[in-house]
Every structure is written in structure tokens, then in C-alpha cells.
């Protein structure tokens, strides 16, 4: 049985600060020299035995709390090989494992987390294998919609959770370029959809776990690492980019790409309130955030009217399709009996501030942003403002593309090739240009090499269905 060495133990200091109420922040992680114990890697399930969904697999997804609390952030608690597939049935010929590891919530408490680590058979293109942390647009309020389960061969087919299957092609594009990929279940053990500060910690600790997972063969903290996410996956990606210098400064993060970005939840609620076919998805995000922030949950319990509470019951436990398709054009603010705008209530402003990008300052690593001004879910003005905030820093490196004739779904596809090429350069040691630049283009897929990159990824994914190694 192969074994993996977990990272060296670290110390987390919890800081308390007073600002519009008591808030909890995580101070920078301080490493020490305590060695962690090796963890055995369990073999993959024999075909055709199906994997258990997370709620039936508590030993892996929710290990002993005492064991979690005694571990360092990113320390691996358990590991097992897994068989991956495209859309549940078409096996993917690659090396894949799941790791259960310790992370930290927004209150500084130890929590369990799970990530999928994938290493291609092909060699690294530059002699040093890079690592991509890919955050899926899970956008769900059930742990059984998590990518660690959905990507496995033989998982229960779920037509209400198609986004993960579609975005898996982008993961395979990075594998085909020779890079390893780690995919965190970034919503955490309570499926706290849209909670960027939580997903950021889980993402950064997932990178730590992958870098120290011996079968992955990565060079530890020297590993050139990037992050990528769109829509619901961009939320933890962008927050992790901001939190990197504070929470995991030892990571060699060389770039992150975020598209279709929710930069400001207040602006998103204003933008979608009663006017958008995707209003239900934004409302579901509000319910997801309430799972992580007790003060927001108490506010909802106190002020949401009976109709709103009934809508919440329907939303609970749903995967992405029903999050988006349920309750189009919902009047989100009309579900509250509050004197005034509920999203401006003083008691929840510190939570909404935490969810807004830009308040932590400019990310240390280069940033790639792409957004459609006609995005019907995420307001482009919020992303413009985030770009302007970052670029006040003279050391910023930000490349921002606005895709003029797209909307949310089209930009996800059209922008994938250019984002993959930008990330590939960073992973191969090509430095990003310093400074800030922005552009307006009709479609990103018309960028040089973008269509070829997209077509090649799609073609090789289809070829993998015939057993071609990835």
C-alpha cells in the first residue's frame, strides 16, 4: 500500500477584531517543525461497485472532529484512489485520488474538507509539473452535488447537476497540457454555496494537501500553482487570490483566472431582484452564505416572510439546475418583512463586506479576469470596480477582458481557451506582464490560438472515451 506524507504541522492564530460587531479573522499561518504522520492510500473501488454519496460516507467526509482539530491546515487525514468518468459513465484514463484534509472556516474553527487530485500520464511540459486548482461552479445546496462525488465513475446520474460534467472538459484541457489538477469541494461540509471567504480557505488548503500528497509527485511549496474558476467557481477563486498572502503565503501561486464573477453580493441582489431569470440562483447563494454566517441566518429567520421561508424550504438540498431554474424573476427583497432595504440592514453589513472583493487589497499573484457586460447574472460594474480597486496598487498585475456580445453561458465557453492559454504560460514559467490592462472584444474565442485550444481539448476528451491516456 502506498503512503503519502502530510505537510509539516502548522499553527493557526485566531485574531479578534471589533468593527461593526465581533468578527473573526485568520492571522497568517506560521509553520513549525512538527512532523505529520504518513497516511495510507486506499485502493479504488472495484468495477462496477458504485461510490457512496457523501451523506453515506461520513468516515471520509466528516472524520472524527478531534482528529480534524489536531491537524494543521492542509494536513491530509485520509486518501484513496478513485476512478473518474465523463458524465458518470465514460471512464477517464488518468491517475486520480481523493484526499480528506483539515481546513478552517470563517470563524477560525477546524473543519474537514475533501479534494480530488488528478495527475496526467503525460510528462510535464517544462520539466516541472505545475498544479491547477480548479473550482467548479457547483452552485448547490447539497453535499451530494459536490465534484468529488459527481466526477466519479458510477456516481448516480444527476441531470440536475450538469455543469460539473461540462466544466470537466476544461479540467482535462489542463491535464492534456501536462499539469496536475486539484479540485476542492470548496463549499465545505455544509454546502455553503457562494461563500467566498470559506471557499478560499478550503481552496488554499486543498493546494497545500495536493502539493504534499506524495503520489502526485509535486515539488511541495515550490510547485508553480494557478487557480481557475467561472461563475460559482470564480467566487472562491477570486477570494483565494486575495487571501493567499495572509492565509497561505508559502504557496508559489503564479496566477489565477476568474470569469463570470460575483464581485459584490449587494450589487448582484440589486441587479437580479425581480428582473432576472437567474434570480433564484442569487437567492440560493444568499441561503448558502447563511449556512456559514450565523448572524445572517438569524436575520433571515427573523425578517423573512412566510413566502420567503417556503421558498427557502424548496431551495434547500437542490443542485445547480434547480438553483438557476427555480423562481425566475423572484423579488428577493420582497421576501423580507423589513423596514427598508434588507440588504442595507446594519446588523449584516460586516458579513456582506466580507463577501465583497477588493477589501483585502490587491492579490499578490497575477490576475486574469473575463466578464460579459451583458451577463444576466453578475453585474459587470462590480467587476469594473474590483479591477479599478486592484489597479490602484502600483505592483498589480491584472489582465481584464470584457466580451461584448456574450452573456453568462456563452462567455463561459468562449473565454475558456484564452484563460487556459494564459494559465499554461504561467505554469510553464512565463511571467505575466506587470501593470494593469483591459480590453473589449466581441468574442474571446477569436483570440489567437483560443479556438484551437478549445477544439483540441474537446477532441482529446472525446478520444479519451476510447481509452486514450490523459
C-alpha atoms as one frame of an Amber mdcrd trajectory, in Angstrom:
protein
   0.000   0.000   0.000   1.377   3.369  -0.993   1.614   6.056   1.625   1.606
   9.813   1.495   3.328  12.201   3.827   1.138  15.028   5.050   2.562  18.544
   5.315   4.502  19.725   8.316   2.291  20.811  11.153   1.464  24.491  11.332
  -0.012  26.862  13.876  -3.091  28.973  13.183  -3.572  32.082  15.295  -7.123
  33.397  15.580  -7.430  37.192  15.812 -10.422  39.012  17.208 -11.283  42.484
  15.982 -14.109  44.857  16.684 -15.723  46.512  13.675 -19.490  46.720  13.372
 -19.694  43.832  15.788 -17.343  40.989  16.622 -15.623  39.487  13.607 -13.128
  36.665  13.408 -10.164  36.739  11.067  -7.391  34.261  10.488  -3.890  35.559
  11.036  -1.104  34.371   8.741  -0.175  30.727   9.100   3.098  30.176  10.953
   4.954  26.969  10.174   6.813  24.908  12.752   8.850  21.756  12.651   6.433
  19.123  13.991   6.307  16.236  11.517   2.952  14.767  10.495   2.234  11.060
  10.321   2.023   9.320   6.908  -1.450   8.426   5.668  -2.254   5.184   3.805
  -3.846   5.410   0.366  -6.836   3.079  -0.020  -7.293   1.370  -3.409 -10.055
   2.359  -5.806 -13.403   0.584  -5.653 -13.553  -2.440  -7.980 -15.799  -2.042
 -11.017 -18.825  -1.988 -11.031 -19.181  -1.090  -7.341 -20.573   2.476  -7.200
 -19.146   5.093  -4.843 -21.208   6.145  -1.859 -22.593   9.684  -1.934 -21.093
  11.976   0.706 -24.005  11.747   3.132 -23.495   7.965   3.243 -19.710   8.258
   3.560 -19.180  10.113   6.865 -15.877   8.430   7.733 -14.194  10.162   4.778
 -16.213  13.372   4.500 -16.739  14.022   8.219 -13.925  12.352  10.156 -13.572
  12.485  13.935 -13.687  16.189  14.946 -10.845  15.659  17.407  -8.665  14.313
  14.605  -9.540  17.282  12.423  -8.867  19.804  15.198  -5.447  18.318  15.952
  -4.313  18.579  12.325  -2.692  21.554  10.596  -4.471  23.425   7.773  -3.999
  21.354   4.631  -2.888  18.255   6.511  -4.142  15.056   4.893  -6.339  12.876
   7.106  -7.184  10.099   4.637  -6.606   9.303   0.967  -7.963   6.878  -1.600
  -7.693   6.177  -5.293 -10.769   6.881  -7.394 -11.952   6.164 -10.914 -13.132
   9.266 -12.772 -15.524   9.488 -15.702 -17.094  11.965 -18.063 -20.804  12.182
 -17.271 -20.724   9.258 -14.826 -20.176   6.555 -17.467 -17.226   7.243 -19.793
 -14.035   6.286 -17.915 -11.084   8.666 -17.893  -7.674   7.016 -18.161  -5.692
   9.102 -15.684  -4.277   8.982 -12.154  -6.787  10.213  -9.583  -7.201  10.248
  -5.813  -9.380  11.858  -3.208  -7.854  13.412  -0.118  -9.661  14.302   3.087
  -7.868  17.150   4.843  -8.246  19.784   7.517  -9.259  23.323   6.635 -10.595
  26.320   8.562 -13.927  28.111   8.479 -14.501  31.863   8.681 -14.632  31.735
  12.484 -11.200  30.145  12.785 -12.569  26.671  13.584 -11.117  23.472  12.167
 -13.335  21.770   9.562 -12.935  18.729   7.299 -12.615  19.188   3.549 -12.279
  16.918   0.521 -10.472  17.427  -2.786  -9.805  15.360  -5.903  -6.182  15.239
  -7.079  -5.545  14.312 -10.727  -2.148  13.754 -12.342  -1.883  13.040 -16.088
   0.119  10.164 -17.510   1.972  12.502 -19.890   5.131  14.248 -18.697   5.294
  17.834 -17.534   5.945  20.176 -20.491   8.639  22.271 -18.810  10.292  19.602
 -16.665   8.429  20.780 -13.571   4.806  19.761 -13.307   2.523  22.639 -12.472
  -0.676  22.479 -10.435  -4.062  23.977 -11.271  -6.658  24.374  -8.544  -9.950
  24.219 -10.443 -13.070  25.403  -8.643 -16.270  24.121 -10.228 -19.472  26.160
 -10.401 -21.133  23.740  -8.002 -23.846  26.297  -7.106 -25.750  23.789  -4.982
 -27.143  23.418  -1.505 -26.450  19.699  -1.089 -23.152  17.994  -0.319 -24.177
  15.253  -2.751 -23.735  17.725  -5.642 -20.017  18.130  -4.809 -17.475  17.432
  -7.575 -15.656  14.766  -5.546 -18.756  12.595  -5.898 -20.103  13.768  -9.266
 -16.816  13.134 -11.112 -16.554   9.516 -10.040 -17.274   6.578 -12.288 -20.615
   5.075 -11.298 -21.922   8.047  -9.304 -25.688   8.360  -9.519 -26.604  10.166
 -12.758 -27.968  13.562 -11.857 -29.395  15.562 -14.759 -29.958  18.425 -12.312
 -26.179  18.813 -11.877 -24.840  19.109 -15.470 -22.395  21.990 -15.010 -19.693
  19.859 -13.410 -19.738  17.436 -16.325 -19.443  20.291 -18.815 -16.668  22.116
 -16.951 -14.728  18.862 -16.581 -13.614  19.395 -20.192 -11.671  22.457 -19.006
 -10.000  20.370 -16.316  -8.987  17.856 -18.972  -7.568  20.665 -21.116  -5.086
  21.431 -18.329  -4.318  17.719 -17.850  -3.678  17.400 -21.592  -1.151  20.226
 -21.263   0.718  18.121 -18.693  -0.345  19.835 -15.485  -1.754  18.282 -12.322
  -5.161  19.455 -11.112  -6.683  19.644  -7.637 -10.451  20.095  -7.364 -11.657
  21.107  -3.902 -15.213  20.664  -2.679 -14.988  24.372  -1.965 -18.476  24.763
  -0.484 -17.391  22.783   2.563 -19.174  20.193   4.711 -22.409  22.243   4.851
 -22.611  23.096   1.130 -22.294  26.822   1.860 -22.843  27.936  -1.738 -21.463
  31.388  -2.723 -19.444  31.832   0.484 -16.187  33.115  -0.988 -14.140  33.556
   2.225 -14.877  29.943   3.238 -14.227  28.549  -0.238 -10.962  30.492  -0.369
  -9.603  28.747   2.730 -10.740  25.327   1.527  -9.141  26.009  -1.868  -5.791
  27.143  -0.439  -5.680  24.215   1.974  -6.543  21.878  -0.913  -3.486  23.195
  -2.751  -1.397  22.511   0.350  -2.751  18.972   0.529  -2.090  18.293  -3.173
   1.447  19.668  -3.031   2.262  17.396  -0.115   0.496  14.310  -1.468   3.392
  12.024  -2.279   1.767  10.011  -5.134   1.161  13.269  -7.021   4.934  13.734
  -7.328   4.857  17.516  -6.933   7.807  19.521  -5.538   5.979  20.807  -2.456
   5.701  24.551  -1.975   7.996  25.123  -4.977   5.190  23.886  -7.256   4.091
  26.555  -9.714   0.386  26.827  -8.950  -2.566  28.562 -10.569  -6.301  28.741
  -9.839  -9.252  28.830 -12.234 -12.991  29.225 -11.754 -16.034  30.588 -13.568
 -19.307  31.858 -12.094 -19.847  29.982  -8.820 -16.292  28.654  -9.171 -14.916
  32.164  -9.609 -16.186  33.163  -6.162 -13.727  31.007  -4.140 -11.027  31.526
  -6.783 -11.080  35.319  -6.541 -11.331  35.308  -2.747  -8.445  32.811  -2.521
  -6.327  35.123  -4.679  -6.958  37.926  -2.184  -6.465  35.735   0.890  -3.316
  33.989  -0.393  -0.758  36.397   1.087  -2.420  36.304   4.502  -3.554  32.706
   4.832  -1.075  30.646   2.780   1.898  32.852   1.866   4.206  29.875   1.360
   2.347  28.757  -1.779   4.025  29.567  -5.096   0.873  30.995  -6.665   1.772
  32.309 -10.120  -1.683  33.350 -11.352  -5.439  32.947 -11.125  -8.230  33.239
 -13.688 -11.799  34.215 -12.750 -14.728  34.732 -15.109 -18.423  35.463 -14.741
 -17.516  36.856 -11.361 -19.752  37.737  -8.417 -17.670  40.611  -7.067 -20.292
  42.237  -4.824 -23.301  40.344  -3.461 -25.219  43.563  -2.738 -24.926  44.657
  -6.353 -25.837  41.151  -7.550 -29.035  41.133  -5.488 -29.945  44.626  -6.719
 -29.194  43.541 -10.311 -31.293  40.358 -10.140 -34.104  41.496  -7.865 -37.315
  40.725  -9.759 -35.706  41.258 -13.163 -33.581  38.181 -13.946 -34.280  34.620
 -14.996 -31.412  33.683 -12.663 -32.763  35.436  -9.574 -33.342  32.074  -7.917
 -29.640  31.263  -8.170 -28.701  34.505  -6.415 -31.321  33.848  -3.733 -29.878
  30.353  -3.295 -26.477  31.958  -2.802 -27.896  34.090  -0.003 -29.187  30.926
   1.677 -25.776  29.289   1.174 -23.957  32.176   2.816 -26.362  31.965   5.776
 -25.082  28.436   6.422 -21.655  29.858   7.223 -22.593  33.130   8.934 -24.952
  32.639  11.919 -25.755  36.344  12.083 -27.096  36.316   8.517 -29.066  33.147
   9.221 -30.601  34.803  12.307 -31.508  37.862  10.229 -33.230  35.679   7.624
 -35.105  33.747  10.306 -36.269  36.994  11.906 -37.281  39.033   8.879 -38.082
  36.646   6.023 -41.823  36.424   5.479 -43.779  33.147   5.198 -43.470  33.102
   1.389 -39.714  33.559   1.653 -39.412  30.773   4.205 -41.426  28.472   1.949
 -39.128  29.297  -0.972 -36.150  28.527   1.252 -37.531  25.079   2.062 -37.844
  24.342  -1.665 -34.318  25.606  -2.343 -32.651  23.542   0.387 -30.798  20.460
  -0.841 -31.017  21.298  -4.558 -28.309  21.023  -7.206 -27.395  23.731  -9.680
 -30.197  23.354 -12.255 -32.979  23.953  -9.773 -30.982  26.746  -8.175 -30.986
  28.527 -11.533 -34.339  27.418 -12.955 -36.341  27.724  -9.754 -38.120  31.020
  -9.078 -37.127  33.111 -12.116 -37.755  36.839 -11.685 -38.118  36.353  -7.925
 -38.416  39.582  -5.935 -35.682  38.719  -3.449 -36.129  41.764  -1.254 -39.898
  41.301  -1.307 -39.424  38.029   0.591 -38.427  40.067   3.665 -40.661  41.980
   6.068 -38.036  44.565   6.941 -38.481  48.341   7.256 -36.312  49.407   4.337
 -33.853  47.589   2.118 -32.958  44.316   3.913 -29.565  44.212   2.211 -28.687
  47.521   3.893 -29.595  46.343   7.402 -26.789  47.393   9.793 -26.571  44.005
  11.513 -25.459  42.167   8.351 -23.178  44.759   6.738 -19.983  43.228   8.117
 -20.953  39.881   6.526 -21.683  41.496   3.154 -18.405  43.393   3.386 -16.562
  40.093   3.866 -18.211  38.772   0.697 -17.177  41.797  -1.386 -13.950  41.615
  -3.362 -11.313  44.293  -3.013 -11.489  44.998   0.707  -8.405  42.859   1.437
  -6.290  44.714  -1.094  -4.703  43.633  -4.357  -3.754  39.958  -4.824  -0.046
  39.296  -4.831  -0.142  36.914  -7.819  -1.172  37.971 -11.357  -4.898  38.067
 -12.103  -6.828  37.205 -15.290 -10.449  38.423 -15.353 -13.075  37.905 -18.050
 -16.669  39.098 -17.991 -19.583  39.724 -20.347 -21.177  43.178 -19.961 -24.465
  41.523 -20.984 -24.095  38.904 -18.229 -27.614  38.402 -16.928 -26.459  37.127
 -13.506 -23.311  39.012 -12.484 -23.212  42.815 -12.915 -20.180  43.929 -14.894
 -19.979  47.225 -12.967 -18.970  45.306  -9.843 -16.111  43.652 -11.733 -15.088
  47.005 -13.234 -14.926  48.431  -9.727 -12.849  45.482  -8.474 -10.422  45.964
 -11.367 -10.110  49.674 -10.549  -9.535  48.861  -6.870  -6.787  46.354  -7.628
  -5.101  48.675 -10.091  -4.619  51.444  -7.539  -1.710  49.285  -6.355   1.396
  50.060  -8.451   2.509  46.430  -8.077  -0.722  44.996  -9.514  -0.709  42.607
 -12.460  -4.260  42.363 -13.823  -5.463  41.499 -17.338  -9.191  42.126 -17.809
 -11.306  41.215 -20.846 -14.906  42.289 -21.431 -16.643  40.118 -24.038 -19.159
  42.400 -25.693 -21.617  40.126 -27.492 -21.778  37.353 -24.901 -23.873  36.586
 -21.886 -23.087  34.416 -18.859 -23.190  31.000 -20.521 -21.589  31.977 -23.831
 -18.672  33.719 -22.130 -18.002  30.576 -20.096 -17.327  28.651 -23.313 -15.859
  31.442 -25.421 -13.408  32.510 -22.715 -12.140  29.058 -21.765  -9.451  28.746
 -24.455  -7.834  32.117 -23.729  -7.919  31.502 -19.982  -6.294  28.072 -20.417
  -3.520  29.539 -22.590  -2.838  32.316 -20.066  -2.664  29.815 -17.202  -0.460
  27.471 -19.230   2.083  30.250 -19.747   2.201  30.954 -16.017   2.616  27.250
 -15.210   5.466  26.958 -17.717   7.352  29.787 -16.069   6.430  32.624 -18.448
   5.949  35.698 -16.242   2.763  37.726 -16.560   3.165  41.347 -17.696   3.334
  43.843 -14.887   0.693  46.501 -14.554  -2.980  46.570 -15.491  -4.590  46.316
 -18.903  -8.143  45.872 -20.097  -9.784  45.310 -23.447 -13.188  44.929 -25.080
 -13.563  42.156 -27.666 -16.547  40.645 -29.492 -15.711  37.034 -28.516 -12.616
  35.679 -26.778 -12.728  32.503 -28.811 -11.458  34.665 -31.716  -8.208  35.336
 -29.809  -5.116  33.809 -31.472  -4.914  30.149 -30.511  -8.082  30.195 -28.391
 -10.313  28.262 -30.783  -7.571  25.712 -31.457  -7.067  25.215 -27.705 -10.799
  24.713 -27.171 -11.161  22.350 -30.145  -8.109  20.341 -29.083  -9.440  19.936
 -25.545 -12.809  18.811 -26.840 -11.238  16.425 -29.363  -8.909  14.833 -26.827
 -11.766  14.496 -24.352 -13.742  12.593 -26.983 -10.666  10.474 -27.728 -10.338
   9.641 -24.027 -13.701   7.914 -24.291 -11.876   5.304 -26.366  -9.329   4.779
 -23.579  -6.590   7.158 -24.693  -4.475   8.034 -21.649  -4.707  11.586 -20.415
